[in-house]
Amino acid sequence: MSSAPKPQLARAIGRWTLAALVLNGVIGSGIFGLPDDIARLVGPAAPKAYLLAALGIGIIMAVFAELASQFRDAGGPYLYARVAFGRFAGIQMGWFAWLVRLTSAAANANLFVVYLGEFWHAATQPAPRALLLTLMIWSFAAVNVRGVSAGAGTSNLFTAAKLLPLGLFIGAGLLLSRGTVVPAPVAASTDDWFQAALALVFAYGGFEAAMMPMGEARDPRRDAPFALFTGLAAVTAIYTLVHVVTMHSVENLAASQRPLADAARTFLGPWGASFIALGAMLSTSGYLAGSFVNAPRLTYAFAERGDFPRVFAAVHERFRTPHASILLFGALVWGLALYGSFLWNAILSAVVRVFTYAVVCAALLQLRRQKPHADSLRLPLGWLFALTGFGLCAVMATQMNAEHAKIVAALATVATLNWLLASKRPLVRT
């Protein structure tokens, strides 16, 4: 029997790479379809809605920043819940967080193919679609198996690539649109503002995925808060400025199906729509690249603590990556992408995300009691951040319909069965 030590994950993720993962986790497909929905709800006051939503999600981000700074292991929300509330809560959280990541990645893979259809009309047909999804998903899996530096580097490349067209869109729009379109006033009710804020809070989501690979972060205590708040500032500026450009470029923005493409056409000419389609493809593929860095570390953390089959805690001897978890993630994303559409996967992702945020807020309160002197970031009035974030999540949960509730109940049942099986195995360190 070999006495060689188990290979360990390599700490190769620095603060700027972590910040790029935050950006990649948030900026996916939503920005390309968001302005018309917000304009429909609150009209010319939409930029204020973006800023208010940033404030709301910033409260939850602050909670994540304190918690992430306490841990040097992989797992993110699963790990926080497990340490704070025990094995049952951790497994429940892990399944919810994992489904968010799987469905978000599958949704973005599908939208990539949809936008590719602007250049190759046959791309959305069943056979070419299946081939494209297969090549894209398994290429990212192969890159990430070969090393976290390669995977994170690919994510960084796509982050830069997705920000470039958005930056050019904003710059060209501010210079060339001249504000010739005057948005029509909208008599927005309190309920309209509430709905807009909820939609935008979901649009700002996804940052939590960047907190999953802490086992490969160089300095989680300092880098996690930096990455989260840098990412929030950048995303807020991009979202708000994109809307300002579209609202002053597109007649009847609320009725536009492709608001950024319609806006680009007004100040960049006929090639504007193609330019934005390319930007959407870069954005969705970049999101997928980041997902392959983040999400497999969740099942790795699951398995490392005995809450999932041990094979998924395996670390490749040569590449020092959780290769079994990466391949599992790739297989499930591939299946979901082939089975469901963009909308099917996106709705499922949005429904379950709110539960992960609520449990993380509760975990902060519990961990402050358990570890009052932890070597980590300490938020001033952190208890107030946690209670406010929990209340926000509770309000968002009231927006679920009956179908959403059934999905949540089914997921909780699967997680409970997982816990029953795991409880037969010895409890591994927390």
C-alpha positions as CSV (number, residue, x, y, z in Angstrom):
1,M,0.0,0.0,0.0
2,S,1.4,3.4,-1.0
3,S,2.3,5.8,1.8
4,A,2.5,8.8,-0.6
5,P,0.6,11.8,0.6
6,K,-2.6,12.7,-1.2
7,P,-2.0,15.4,-3.8
8,Q,-3.2,18.9,-2.6
9,L,-5.0,21.6,-4.6
10,A,-2.6,24.3,-5.8
11,R,-3.1,27.8,-4.4
12,A,-2.9,29.7,-7.7
13,I,-5.8,32.1,-7.6
14,G,-4.8,35.7,-6.8
15,R,-7.0,38.6,-5.9
16,W,-7.4,39.9,-9.5
17,T,-8.3,36.5,-10.8
18,L,-10.8,36.1,-8.0
19,A,-12.3,39.5,-8.9
20,A,-12.5,38.4,-12.5
21,L,-14.3,35.3,-11.4
22,V,-16.8,37.5,-9.6
23,L,-17.4,39.5,-12.7
24,N,-17.7,36.4,-14.8
25,G,-20.2,35.0,-12.3
26,V,-22.5,38.0,-12.5
27,I,-22.2,39.3,-16.1
28,G,-23.6,36.5,-18.3
29,S,-26.7,36.7,-20.4
30,G,-28.9,39.0,-18.4
31,I,-27.3,42.3,-19.4
32,F,-28.3,41.7,-23.0
33,G,-32.0,41.4,-22.3
34,L,-32.4,43.4,-19.1
35,P,-33.0,47.1,-20.2
36,D,-36.4,46.6,-21.9
37,D,-37.8,44.8,-18.8
38,I,-36.7,47.6,-16.4
39,A,-37.9,50.3,-18.7
40,R,-41.3,48.7,-18.9
41,L,-41.6,48.8,-15.1
42,V,-40.1,52.1,-14.1
43,G,-39.4,54.0,-17.3
44,P,-36.8,56.9,-17.2
45,A,-36.1,56.3,-13.5
46,A,-34.5,52.9,-14.4
47,P,-30.9,54.0,-13.6
48,K,-32.0,54.6,-10.0
49,A,-33.4,51.1,-9.8
50,Y,-30.0,49.7,-10.8
51,L,-28.3,51.6,-8.0
52,L,-30.9,50.6,-5.4
53,A,-30.5,46.9,-6.5
54,A,-26.8,47.2,-6.2
55,L,-27.2,48.5,-2.6
56,G,-29.5,45.5,-1.8
57,I,-27.1,42.9,-3.3
58,G,-24.2,44.7,-1.7
59,I,-25.7,43.9,1.7
60,I,-25.6,40.2,0.8
61,M,-22.2,40.5,-0.7
62,A,-20.9,42.0,2.5
63,V,-22.1,38.9,4.4
64,F,-20.3,36.7,1.9
65,A,-17.2,38.8,2.3
66,E,-17.0,38.2,6.0
67,L,-17.7,34.5,5.8
68,A,-15.4,33.8,2.8
69,S,-12.5,35.6,4.7
70,Q,-12.8,32.9,7.5
71,F,-12.2,29.9,5.3
72,R,-9.3,28.5,3.4
73,D,-11.1,25.5,2.0
74,A,-13.2,24.9,-1.0
75,G,-17.0,24.9,-0.8
76,G,-18.4,28.4,-0.4
77,P,-22.0,28.5,0.9
78,Y,-22.0,24.7,1.5
79,L,-19.1,25.0,3.8
80,Y,-20.5,28.0,5.7
81,A,-23.8,26.3,6.4
82,R,-22.1,23.0,7.4
83,V,-19.8,24.6,9.9
84,A,-22.6,26.9,11.3
85,F,-25.5,24.5,11.5
86,G,-24.2,21.0,11.0
87,R,-24.1,18.3,8.3
88,F,-27.8,18.3,7.4
89,A,-27.9,22.0,6.7
90,G,-24.6,21.8,4.8
91,I,-25.9,19.1,2.5
92,Q,-29.2,20.9,1.9
93,M,-27.2,24.1,1.1
94,G,-24.8,22.2,-1.1
95,W,-27.5,20.8,-3.3
96,F,-29.2,24.1,-3.7
97,A,-25.9,25.9,-4.6
98,W,-24.9,23.1,-6.9
99,L,-28.2,23.2,-8.9
100,V,-27.9,27.0,-9.3
101,R,-24.4,26.5,-10.8
102,L,-25.5,23.7,-13.1
103,T,-28.6,25.4,-14.5
104,S,-26.9,28.8,-14.8
105,A,-24.1,27.2,-16.9
106,A,-26.5,25.2,-19.0
107,A,-28.6,28.4,-19.6
108,N,-25.6,30.3,-20.8
109,A,-24.4,27.5,-23.0
110,N,-27.8,27.5,-24.7
111,L,-27.8,31.3,-25.2
112,F,-24.4,31.1,-26.8
113,V,-25.9,28.8,-29.5
114,V,-28.9,31.1,-29.9
115,Y,-26.7,34.1,-30.6
116,L,-24.5,32.1,-32.9
117,G,-27.6,31.7,-35.0
118,E,-27.2,35.3,-36.0
119,F,-24.2,34.3,-38.0
120,W,-25.0,30.6,-38.8
121,H,-28.7,30.1,-39.0
122,A,-28.5,26.3,-38.8
123,A,-26.8,26.5,-35.4
124,T,-30.1,26.3,-33.6
125,Q,-31.2,23.1,-35.4
126,P,-31.2,20.0,-33.3
127,A,-28.1,18.2,-34.7
128,P,-25.8,21.3,-35.0
129,R,-27.0,22.5,-31.6
130,A,-26.1,19.2,-29.9
131,L,-22.7,19.1,-31.6
132,L,-21.9,22.7,-30.6
133,L,-22.9,22.2,-27.0
134,T,-20.8,19.0,-26.8
135,L,-17.7,20.7,-28.2
136,M,-18.0,23.8,-26.1
137,I,-18.7,22.1,-22.7
138,W,-16.2,19.3,-23.0
139,S,-13.5,21.7,-24.2
140,F,-13.9,23.8,-21.1
141,A,-13.8,20.6,-19.0
142,A,-10.6,19.4,-20.6
143,V,-8.9,22.8,-20.0
144,N,-9.8,22.8,-16.4
145,V,-8.7,19.2,-15.7
146,R,-5.2,20.2,-16.9
147,G,-4.8,22.8,-14.2
148,V,-6.5,25.6,-12.2
149,S,-4.1,28.1,-13.6
150,A,-5.1,27.2,-17.1
151,G,-8.8,27.2,-16.2
152,A,-8.6,30.5,-14.3
153,G,-6.5,32.0,-17.1
154,T,-9.2,31.0,-19.6
155,S,-11.8,32.6,-17.4
156,N,-9.8,35.8,-17.2
157,L,-9.4,35.8,-21.0
158,F,-13.1,35.5,-21.5
159,T,-13.8,38.1,-18.8
160,A,-11.7,40.6,-20.7
161,A,-13.3,39.6,-24.0
162,K,-16.8,40.1,-22.7
163,L,-16.0,43.4,-21.1
164,L,-14.4,44.9,-24.2
165,P,-17.6,44.9,-26.4
166,L,-19.7,46.2,-23.5
167,G,-17.1,48.9,-22.9
168,L,-17.1,49.9,-26.6
169,F,-20.9,49.9,-26.6
170,I,-21.0,52.2,-23.6
171,G,-18.3,54.5,-24.9
172,A,-19.7,54.7,-28.5
173,G,-23.2,55.2,-27.1
174,L,-22.3,58.0,-24.8
175,L,-20.4,59.8,-27.6
176,L,-22.6,59.1,-30.6
177,S,-26.2,58.6,-29.5
178,R,-26.4,62.3,-28.5
179,G,-29.4,61.5,-26.3
180,T,-31.8,62.1,-29.2
181,V,-34.4,59.7,-27.8
182,V,-36.4,61.1,-24.9
183,P,-37.8,58.2,-22.8
184,A,-41.5,58.3,-22.3
185,P,-42.6,58.9,-18.7
186,V,-44.0,55.8,-16.9
187,A,-46.4,56.1,-14.0
188,A,-44.6,53.4,-11.9
189,S,-46.4,52.1,-8.9
190,T,-44.8,50.9,-5.7
191,D,-45.3,47.3,-6.9
192,D,-43.5,48.1,-10.2
193,W,-40.5,49.4,-8.3
194,F,-40.6,46.3,-6.1
195,Q,-40.7,44.0,-9.1
196,A,-37.8,45.9,-10.8
197,A,-35.7,45.7,-7.7
198,L,-36.3,42.0,-7.4
199,A,-35.4,41.4,-11.1
200,L,-32.2,43.4,-10.7
201,V,-31.2,41.6,-7.5
202,F,-31.3,38.3,-9.4
203,A,-29.4,40.0,-12.3
204,Y,-26.7,40.9,-9.9
205,G,-26.5,37.3,-8.5
206,G,-23.8,34.7,-9.3
207,F,-21.0,36.3,-7.4
208,E,-21.2,33.5,-4.8
209,A,-19.7,31.0,-7.2
210,A,-16.4,32.8,-7.0
211,M,-16.2,32.0,-3.3
212,M,-16.3,28.2,-3.9
213,P,-12.6,27.7,-4.9
214,M,-11.1,29.1,-1.7
215,G,-9.0,26.0,-1.4
216,E,-7.0,27.4,-4.3
217,A,-7.0,31.1,-3.4
218,R,-3.7,32.5,-2.2
219,D,-5.0,34.7,0.6
220,P,-8.8,34.3,1.2
221,R,-8.9,36.6,4.2
222,R,-7.8,39.6,2.1
223,D,-8.7,38.7,-1.4
224,A,-12.3,37.6,-1.0
225,P,-13.6,41.0,0.2
226,F,-11.5,42.8,-2.4
227,A,-12.9,40.6,-5.2
228,L,-16.5,40.9,-4.1
229,F,-16.6,44.7,-3.7
230,T,-14.4,45.4,-6.8
231,G,-16.8,43.2,-8.8
232,L,-19.9,44.9,-7.4
233,A,-18.5,48.4,-8.3
234,A,-17.7,47.3,-11.8
235,V,-21.0,45.5,-12.5
236,T,-23.0,48.4,-11.1
237,A,-21.2,50.9,-13.4
238,I,-21.6,48.6,-16.4
239,Y,-25.3,47.8,-15.9
240,T,-26.3,51.4,-15.2
241,L,-24.3,52.9,-18.1
242,V,-25.6,50.2,-20.5
243,H,-29.2,51.2,-19.6
244,V,-28.5,54.9,-20.0
245,V,-27.2,54.3,-23.5
246,T,-30.2,52.1,-24.5
247,M,-32.8,54.4,-23.0
248,H,-31.5,57.3,-25.0
249,S,-31.0,55.3,-28.2
250,V,-34.0,53.1,-28.7
251,E,-37.5,54.4,-29.5
252,N,-40.0,52.5,-27.2
253,L,-37.3,50.6,-25.4
254,A,-39.9,48.7,-23.4
255,A,-41.0,46.9,-26.5
256,S,-37.5,45.9,-27.7
257,Q,-36.7,42.2,-27.8
258,R,-32.9,42.8,-28.3
259,P,-32.4,46.2,-26.6
260,L,-28.6,46.4,-26.9
261,A,-28.6,45.3,-30.6
262,D,-31.3,47.8,-31.4
263,A,-29.3,50.5,-29.6
264,A,-26.0,49.7,-31.3
265,R,-27.8,49.7,-34.7
266,T,-28.8,53.4,-34.1
267,F,-25.2,54.7,-33.5
268,L,-23.0,52.0,-35.1
269,G,-24.9,51.3,-38.3
270,P,-26.0,47.9,-39.7
271,W,-23.1,46.0,-38.2
272,G,-24.2,47.0,-34.7
273,A,-26.5,44.0,-34.2
274,S,-23.7,41.6,-35.2
275,F,-21.3,43.3,-32.9
276,I,-23.7,42.9,-30.0
277,A,-24.4,39.3,-30.9
278,L,-20.7,38.6,-30.8
279,G,-20.5,40.3,-27.4
280,A,-23.3,38.1,-26.1
281,M,-21.4,35.0,-27.3
282,L,-18.3,36.1,-25.5
283,S,-20.3,36.9,-22.4
284,T,-22.0,33.5,-22.2
285,S,-18.9,31.5,-23.1
286,G,-17.0,33.5,-20.5
287,Y,-19.6,32.7,-17.9
288,L,-19.3,29.0,-18.7
289,A,-15.5,29.2,-18.5
290,G,-15.8,30.7,-15.0
291,S,-18.3,28.1,-13.9
292,F,-15.8,25.3,-14.7
293,V,-13.4,26.9,-12.3
294,N,-16.0,27.5,-9.5
295,A,-18.6,24.8,-9.4
296,P,-16.6,21.6,-9.4
297,R,-14.9,22.8,-6.1
298,L,-18.4,22.4,-4.5
299,T,-18.7,18.7,-5.1
300,Y,-15.0,18.3,-4.2
301,A,-15.7,19.9,-0.8
302,F,-18.8,17.7,-0.5
303,A,-16.8,14.6,-1.1
304,E,-13.8,15.7,1.0
305,R,-16.0,15.8,4.1
306,G,-17.8,12.5,3.4
307,D,-21.1,14.0,2.2
308,F,-20.7,12.7,-1.4
309,P,-18.9,9.7,-2.9
310,R,-15.2,9.9,-2.1
311,V,-14.2,9.6,-5.8
312,F,-15.2,13.2,-6.3
313,A,-12.6,14.4,-3.8
314,A,-9.9,12.9,-5.9
315,V,-7.0,15.3,-6.9
316,H,-5.1,14.6,-10.1
317,E,-1.6,13.6,-9.3
318,R,-0.1,15.6,-12.2
319,F,-2.4,18.5,-12.7
320,R,-3.5,18.9,-9.0
321,T,-7.1,19.6,-9.9
322,P,-10.4,17.9,-8.7
323,H,-10.7,16.1,-12.1
324,A,-13.5,13.8,-11.1
325,S,-15.7,16.7,-9.9
326,I,-14.9,18.7,-13.1
327,L,-15.9,15.8,-15.3
328,L,-19.1,15.3,-13.3
329,F,-20.0,19.0,-13.6
330,G,-19.3,18.8,-17.3
331,A,-21.5,15.8,-17.8
332,L,-24.5,17.3,-15.9
333,V,-24.2,20.7,-17.6
334,W,-24.1,18.9,-20.9
335,G,-27.2,16.9,-20.1
336,L,-29.2,19.9,-18.8
337,A,-28.1,22.1,-21.8
338,L,-29.2,19.4,-24.3
339,Y,-32.5,18.8,-22.4
340,G,-33.7,22.3,-21.5
341,S,-33.8,25.7,-23.2
342,F,-32.1,28.9,-22.0
343,L,-35.3,30.0,-20.3
344,W,-36.0,26.7,-18.6
345,N,-32.6,26.6,-17.0
346,A,-32.5,30.3,-16.2
347,I,-35.8,30.2,-14.3
348,L,-34.8,27.2,-12.3
349,S,-31.5,28.8,-11.4
350,A,-33.2,32.0,-10.2
351,V,-35.7,30.2,-8.0
352,V,-33.2,28.3,-5.9
353,R,-30.6,31.0,-5.5
354,V,-32.6,33.0,-3.0
355,F,-32.5,30.1,-0.5
356,T,-28.7,30.0,-0.6
357,Y,-28.5,33.7,0.2
358,A,-30.9,33.3,3.1
359,V,-29.0,30.5,4.7
360,V,-25.7,32.3,4.3
361,C,-27.1,35.3,6.1
362,A,-28.2,33.1,9.0
363,A,-24.8,31.4,9.0
364,L,-23.1,34.7,9.7
365,L,-25.1,35.2,12.9
366,Q,-24.4,31.7,14.0
367,L,-20.6,31.7,13.2
368,R,-20.2,35.0,15.0
369,R,-21.5,33.3,18.2
370,Q,-19.4,30.2,17.6
371,K,-16.2,31.9,16.6
372,P,-16.2,35.4,18.1
373,H,-12.4,35.8,17.7
374,A,-12.0,34.3,14.2
375,D,-9.1,35.8,12.2
376,S,-11.3,37.3,9.4
377,L,-12.9,40.5,8.2
378,R,-15.4,41.8,10.8
379,L,-18.2,43.9,9.3
380,P,-19.3,46.9,11.5
381,L,-22.8,46.0,12.5
382,G,-22.5,42.7,10.8
383,W,-25.6,41.4,12.5
384,L,-27.6,44.1,10.9
385,F,-26.3,43.2,7.5
386,A,-27.2,39.6,8.1
387,L,-30.7,40.3,9.3
388,T,-31.4,42.8,6.5
389,G,-30.1,40.3,3.9
390,F,-32.3,37.5,5.4
391,G,-35.3,39.8,5.3
392,L,-34.6,40.7,1.6
393,C,-34.4,37.0,0.7
394,A,-37.7,36.2,2.6
395,V,-39.4,38.9,0.6
396,M,-38.0,37.5,-2.7
397,A,-39.2,34.0,-1.7
398,T,-42.8,35.2,-1.7
399,Q,-42.5,35.6,-5.4
400,M,-42.4,31.8,-6.0
401,N,-45.3,30.2,-7.8
402,A,-46.6,26.7,-7.2
403,E,-44.3,25.2,-9.8
404,H,-41.3,26.8,-8.2
405,A,-42.3,25.5,-4.8
406,K,-42.6,21.9,-6.2
407,I,-39.0,22.2,-7.5
408,V,-37.7,23.5,-4.2
409,A,-39.5,20.7,-2.3
410,A,-38.1,18.0,-4.7
411,L,-34.6,19.3,-4.3
412,A,-34.9,19.4,-0.5
413,T,-36.1,15.8,-0.6
414,V,-33.1,14.7,-2.7
415,A,-30.7,16.5,-0.3
416,T,-32.4,14.7,2.6
417,L,-31.8,11.3,1.0
418,N,-28.2,12.3,0.5
419,W,-28.0,13.2,4.2
420,L,-29.5,9.9,5.2
421,L,-26.9,8.0,3.2
422,A,-24.0,10.2,4.3
423,S,-25.0,9.8,8.0
424,K,-24.0,6.1,7.7
425,R,-20.5,7.2,7.0
426,P,-18.2,8.8,9.7
427,L,-18.3,12.5,10.0
428,V,-15.3,14.1,8.4
429,R,-13.6,17.3,9.6
430,T,-15.4,20.7,9.3
